[in-house]
């Protein structure tokens, strides 16, 4: 059994909130640079170059890469041999978010009640997802989610008879309906299977997979490539102003489901697709 002090969780999450809002992950940075080279439309190329300038300024001057610094989504993969001490784990997570957003001068975008709309003034609470895994490590993924793209997400409760073609059509429908509102070039996270809430969670988690990695399941990897190609032929383009780079990746996760259902969730993220991962 390994003991982890919850103050260590707070410290890391504070740093990760700031890091994710100022710097792209290596895979996203490489994908954005490649997009500048491969974009065929002059306006699209110009927009992508402007986004590169924005990223450069953000890193050099420690200014957030987007003014919407998002609602903090935290994935906690906790080894079953880990024991936490020093306080309540979820309180420690939220304290890390609070410190990160307050001390990092990040925009506070969370309201206490969805209808009364009073701001919490520190961007808490976070949305936290836990998974117990083998071992004695803790893997933390901090993924601040802006709502320009979040609002464009969809859940489709398809019929089994809709099959793989129905799934592809659902993904394309969500992307086309989103258009410029999701701040393309986007990353498209997809969850197929499970239940209503499971497919949505899979779609969210899919956004944290490196954009240069395909699914380990051959037919799913083929679908990722095919749907990405169709999305990039839609003409939406960077900023929604036309071009050949509407999406940088389509990441699909699957899970067993009921004989009577085919749930599909599409969670879209904007061109920054912010997340930070640490193992402690």
Protein Blocks (a to p, Z undefined) as FASTA:
>chain_A
ZZddfklmmmmmmmmmmmmmmbccfklmmmmmmmmmmpmbfklmmmmmmmmmmmmmmmmn
opafbfbgojadddddddfkbccehiafklmmmmmmmmmmmmnopacfbdfblklopaeh
lopacdddddddedjddcdddddddfklmmmpccddddfklommlmmmmmmmmmmmnmmm
nopaddddddeejjfklmmmmmmmmmmpcfkbccfblklmmmmmmmmmmmmmnonoghhn
opjblbfbdcdddddddfkbccdddddddfkopaddddZZ
